[in-house]
């Protein structure tokens, strides 16, 4: 049955075109002395100007069924727009740590290189540090004095019990023990502050007492290395950078005209120049508060997961930020057609009665087009059978030449 309908539609369309061509052949010959090109151009302009775009097209119900004309109701609904933002990948500063020593010394070994994966607490650099030697020696001295005071106090307590020593001697020994204990705790805290392991008095060797280990402050990837064996460093020397780049930032430049269209929390798709076939998903988390006077832009920060660590710091790209505007009149893009250079839609004003309506279009999404003016809510526009209606409208032009 559908095949028969399509045959009828094809016959009607061919008929309209044949009639139009016949009319054109009946035109008078171009008078002598006239430029054929100019005359043809003038004639075409006159013909196009004769198209009555306000003409109502009436389609009988039986033909309407054969041509399968379908309409949709115009409604206000959320319109999803996309805003393009140019920018580059940046590391989250909260996930980056500098590798440095808390004491001065000479580098004796380096156990990492750029790109290595490390864990927090891994030994990265070893220094020969006089300061570390001094702090360890002081701790060991305090530990030795504390041990001696502890033994002396225990001995005097036994002698007091046997009435071989005075009670005051035991009190003095206890007081000295508490002093030694306080000094020992102070030296232990100094070691902790400078990240020096508590030395073992029995195992500590003279040749290792000055060793100072620089450990990784964070789990992640070594982003840079500045340490060189034999180099002298102090507390202000940066010997490298380690960071977790499993999540990075895309810092884009948002034009002031687009600021009101989006807000934090909007989804974004980032495409980097280095990976044209890979898309990264992110979310807009921050819009800056200060406009750059030269570019009239504001920073927009998008947080994204760095899959396979492809998003290298500094790579340029474009972010498409989704912006949803509520209550917008829009139609599917396939409803639009062009007649006589004007873009519009066919509107069903009454059952079986159609008219071409020029429209002003706004933003476009993947499937929808915003209609700024030309049609109203609750009207019905043609979504199927547009070619058939357009053929009838154009045929009216050829008929007007008789």
C-alpha positions in Angstrom: 0.0 0.0 0.0 2.8 2.4 0.9 4.5 1.7 -2.5 1.3 2.9 -4.2 1.4 6.1 -2.1 5.0 6.9 -3.0 4.2 6.3 -6.7 1.3 8.9 -6.6 3.6 11.4 -4.8 6.3 10.9 -7.5 3.8 11.3 -10.3 2.4 14.6 -8.8 5.9 16.0 -8.4 6.9 15.1 -12.0 3.7 16.6 -13.3 4.4 19.9 -11.6 7.9 20.1 -13.0 6.8 19.2 -16.6 4.1 21.8 -16.5 6.5 24.4 -15.3 9.1 23.5 -17.9 6.4 23.8 -20.6 5.4 27.2 -19.5 9.0 28.3 -19.6 9.4 27.1 -23.2 6.4 29.3 -24.3 8.3 32.5 -23.4 8.8 35.0 -26.2 12.2 35.1 -27.9 14.6 37.7 -26.7 14.4 40.8 -28.9 17.4 41.7 -31.0 20.0 44.1 -29.4 19.3 42.8 -25.9 21.9 41.0 -23.8 20.5 37.5 -23.3 22.2 37.1 -20.0 20.8 40.4 -18.6 17.4 39.6 -19.9 17.5 36.1 -18.3 18.7 37.5 -15.0 15.9 40.1 -15.0 13.3 37.5 -15.9 14.4 35.2 -13.1 14.3 38.1 -10.6 10.8 39.0 -11.8 9.7 35.3 -11.5 11.0 35.0 -8.0 9.4 38.2 -6.9 6.0 36.9 -8.1 6.0 34.0 -5.6 3.2 34.7 -3.1 4.6 33.3 0.1 1.3 34.1 1.9 -0.7 31.8 -0.5 -2.7 29.2 1.4 -2.2 25.7 0.1 -5.3 23.5 0.5 -4.7 19.8 0.4 -7.8 17.5 0.2 -7.9 14.8 2.9 -7.4 12.0 0.4 -4.3 13.6 -1.0 -3.1 14.4 2.4 -3.3 10.8 3.4 -1.4 9.7 0.2 1.4 12.2 0.7 1.6 11.4 4.5 1.8 15.0 5.6 2.5 15.1 9.3 2.7 18.0 11.8 4.1 18.6 15.3 2.8 21.1 17.9 5.1 24.0 18.7 6.0 24.0 22.4 8.2 25.9 24.8 10.9 23.6 26.3 14.4 23.5 27.6 16.9 24.3 24.9 20.4 22.8 25.2 23.0 25.1 23.7 26.8 24.7 23.6 29.4 27.4 24.2 33.0 26.9 22.9 35.8 27.9 25.2 39.5 27.9 24.2 42.0 27.0 26.9 44.8 24.7 28.2 45.4 21.9 30.6 46.7 22.8 34.0 47.6 20.7 37.1 45.5 21.1 40.3 48.0 22.9 42.6 46.5 21.1 45.6 47.7 17.8 44.1 51.3 19.0 43.4 54.2 18.9 45.9 57.8 20.2 45.7 60.6 17.8 46.6 62.9 19.5 49.0 65.1 18.9 52.0 64.5 20.4 55.4 68.3 20.5 56.1 71.3 21.6 54.1 73.7 19.0 52.7 75.4 17.5 49.7 73.5 15.1 47.5 75.0 11.6 47.5 72.4 9.6 45.6 69.2 10.2 43.6 66.7 7.4 43.3 64.1 8.8 40.8 63.7 10.2 37.4 61.0 12.1 35.5 57.9 10.0 34.8 58.5 7.5 37.7 55.5 6.5 39.8 56.3 6.8 43.5 54.5 6.4 46.8 54.3 8.7 49.7 57.3 8.0 52.0 59.6 6.5 49.3 63.2 7.6 49.7 64.0 9.8 46.6 67.3 11.5 47.6 70.1 10.9 50.1 72.2 13.8 51.5 75.3 13.9 53.6 74.2 16.6 56.1 76.2 18.0 59.0 72.9 19.2 60.5 71.5 15.7 60.5 74.7 14.4 62.1 74.4 17.0 64.8 70.7 16.3 65.5 71.3 12.5 65.7 74.3 12.9 67.9 72.4 15.2 70.3 69.5 12.7 70.4 71.9 9.8 71.1 73.6 11.7 73.8 70.3 12.5 75.5 69.2 8.9 75.2 72.5 7.8 76.9 72.1 10.3 79.7 68.5 9.3 80.2 69.4 5.6 80.3 72.1 6.3 82.9 69.8 8.4 85.0 67.1 5.8 84.9 69.5 3.1 86.1 70.8 5.4 88.9 67.3 6.2 90.1 66.4 2.5 90.2 69.6 1.6 92.1 69.0 4.4 94.7 65.4 3.3 95.2 66.6 -0.2 96.1 69.2 1.2 98.5 66.6 3.4 100.2 64.5 0.3 100.7 67.5 -1.5 102.3 68.2 1.7 104.4 71.6 2.0 102.7 70.9 5.4 101.2 69.1 8.5 102.2 65.7 9.3 100.8 66.8 12.7 99.6 69.4 11.0 97.3 66.5 9.1 95.6 64.5 12.3 95.2 67.4 14.0 93.6 67.9 11.1 91.2 64.3 11.1 90.2 64.4 14.8 89.5 67.5 14.3 87.3 65.7 11.5 85.5 62.8 13.7 84.7 65.1 16.4 83.3 66.9 13.8 81.1 63.5 12.6 80.0 62.4 16.1 78.9 65.7 16.7 77.0 65.3 13.3 75.3 61.7 14.1 74.2 62.8 17.5 72.9 65.6 15.9 70.8 63.2 13.3 69.6 60.7 16.0 68.4 63.6 17.8 66.6 64.2 14.6 64.6 60.5 14.3 63.8 60.3 17.9 62.6 63.2 17.4 60.2 61.9 14.0 59.1 64.9 12.1 60.4 64.3 8.5 61.5 64.9 7.7 65.2 68.4 6.2 65.3 69.2 2.9 66.9 72.0 3.3 69.4 73.2 -0.2 68.9 73.2 -0.2 65.1 74.1 3.4 64.3 77.4 3.7 62.5 79.7 6.7 62.4 79.7 6.7 58.6 75.9 6.8 58.4 75.1 9.2 61.2 75.2 12.2 58.7 72.9 10.5 56.1 69.7 12.4 55.5 66.9 10.8 53.4 64.5 13.0 51.4 61.2 11.1 51.0 58.3 11.6 48.6 55.7 14.0 50.1 52.9 12.5 48.0 52.0 9.5 45.9 51.9 10.2 42.2 54.2 10.8 39.2 57.5 12.6 39.1 56.8 15.6 37.0 60.3 17.1 37.1 63.8 16.5 38.5 66.3 19.1 39.4 68.5 17.0 41.8 72.1 16.2 40.7 74.5 14.0 42.6 77.2 16.1 44.3 75.1 19.2 44.4 74.8 21.4 47.5 71.2 22.0 48.7 69.5 23.8 51.5 66.0 24.2 52.8 65.0 26.5 49.9 66.3 24.3 47.1 63.7 22.7 44.8 64.9 19.2 43.8 61.9 18.1 41.8 58.1 18.0 41.6 55.7 15.1 42.3 52.0 15.2 41.6 48.8 13.3 41.2 47.5 14.1 37.7 44.7 11.6 37.6 42.5 14.7 37.8 43.5 17.9 36.1 42.0 21.3 35.2 41.1 22.9 31.9 41.5 26.6 32.2 39.4 28.3 29.5 38.7 31.9 28.4 35.0 32.6 28.6 33.8 35.7 26.7 31.8 38.2 28.6 28.8 37.8 26.3 28.6 34.1 27.3 28.9 34.5 31.1 25.1 34.8 31.7 24.4 31.7 29.6 26.2 29.2 31.8 26.8 28.4 35.5 28.9 26.2 37.7 27.9 22.5 37.5 27.4 22.5 33.8 28.8 19.5 31.9 31.6 20.0 29.3 33.4 18.0 26.6 37.0 18.8 26.1 38.9 18.1 22.8 42.6 18.6 22.9 44.6 19.6 19.8 47.0 16.7 20.4 44.2 14.1 20.5 41.6 15.1 17.9 39.8 11.8 18.2 39.6 11.6 22.0 37.1 13.4 24.1 37.4 14.2 27.8 34.4 14.7 30.0 34.5 17.3 32.7 32.4 19.7 34.8 32.5 23.5 35.1 33.4 24.2 38.8 34.4 27.9 38.8 33.9 31.1 36.8 36.3 33.9 37.5 35.4 37.2 39.1 37.7 39.5 37.1 37.5 40.3 33.4 40.7 40.5 31.4 40.5 44.1 30.0 42.5 43.2 26.8 40.6 40.0 25.7 37.3 40.7 27.5 37.3 37.2 28.9 37.1 35.6 32.3 38.7 32.3 33.4 36.5 29.2 33.5 37.8 26.2 35.4 36.7 22.7 34.2 37.7 19.7 36.3 38.2 16.5 34.3 39.4 12.9 34.8 42.8 12.4 33.0 42.2 9.0 31.4 45.5 7.2 30.7 47.3 10.4 31.6 46.8 11.7 28.1 46.0 15.3 29.2 49.5 16.7 29.5 49.9 19.9 31.4 50.0 22.8 28.9 48.1 21.1 26.1 45.7 23.4 24.2 42.2 22.5 23.3 38.5 23.5 23.1 35.8 22.8 25.7 32.2 22.6 24.6 30.1 23.6 27.7 26.5 22.6 27.7 24.1 25.4 28.6 20.4 24.7 29.1 17.9 27.6 28.7 14.4 26.9 29.8 11.1 27.8 28.0 12.5 28.3 24.5 10.4 27.9 21.2 12.3 25.5 19.0 11.6 23.1 16.2 13.6 20.1 14.7 16.0 21.3 12.0 14.3 19.2 9.3 11.2 21.3 9.6 13.0 24.3 8.1 13.0 24.9 4.3 14.0 27.7 2.0 11.7 29.4 -0.5 12.7 32.3 -2.6 15.8 32.8 -0.4 13.7 33.0 2.8 14.0 30.4 5.5 10.7 29.3 7.1 8.3 26.5 7.9 4.9 25.3 6.7 2.2 25.9 9.2 -1.1 24.1 9.3 -3.5 27.0 10.1 -6.6 24.8 9.6 -7.0 21.1 8.9 -5.7 20.5 5.4 -4.8 24.2 4.9 -1.1 25.2 5.0 0.9 28.4 4.6 4.6 29.2 4.4 5.8 31.3 7.3 9.2 33.0 7.3 11.0 32.6 10.6 14.0 34.2 12.4 16.3 31.6 13.8 18.6 31.8 16.8 20.9 29.2 18.3 21.3 25.7 17.0 21.9 22.4 18.7 22.5 19.0 17.2 18.8 18.4 16.4 16.9 21.6 17.3 16.8 25.2 16.0 15.6 28.1 18.2 12.8 30.2 16.6 13.1 33.8 17.6 10.0 35.0 15.7 7.6 33.8 13.0 5.6 31.1 14.8 3.9 30.9 18.1 3.4 28.3 20.8 0.6 25.7 20.2 0.8 26.2 16.4 1.4 23.1 14.2 4.3 23.0 11.8 4.9 20.4 9.0 7.5 17.8 9.8 6.8 15.4 6.9 5.6 16.3 3.4 7.5 19.5 3.1 8.8 18.8 -0.4 5.2 18.2 -1.6 3.9 21.6 -0.2 7.0 23.4 -1.5 6.3 22.0 -5.0 2.8 23.3 -5.0 4.0 26.7 -3.9 6.6 26.9 -6.6 4.1 25.7 -9.3 2.0 28.7 -8.5 4.9 30.9 -9.8 4.9 29.2 -13.2 1.1 29.5 -13.4 1.3 33.2 -12.8 3.3 33.7 -16.1 0.3 33.0 -18.4 
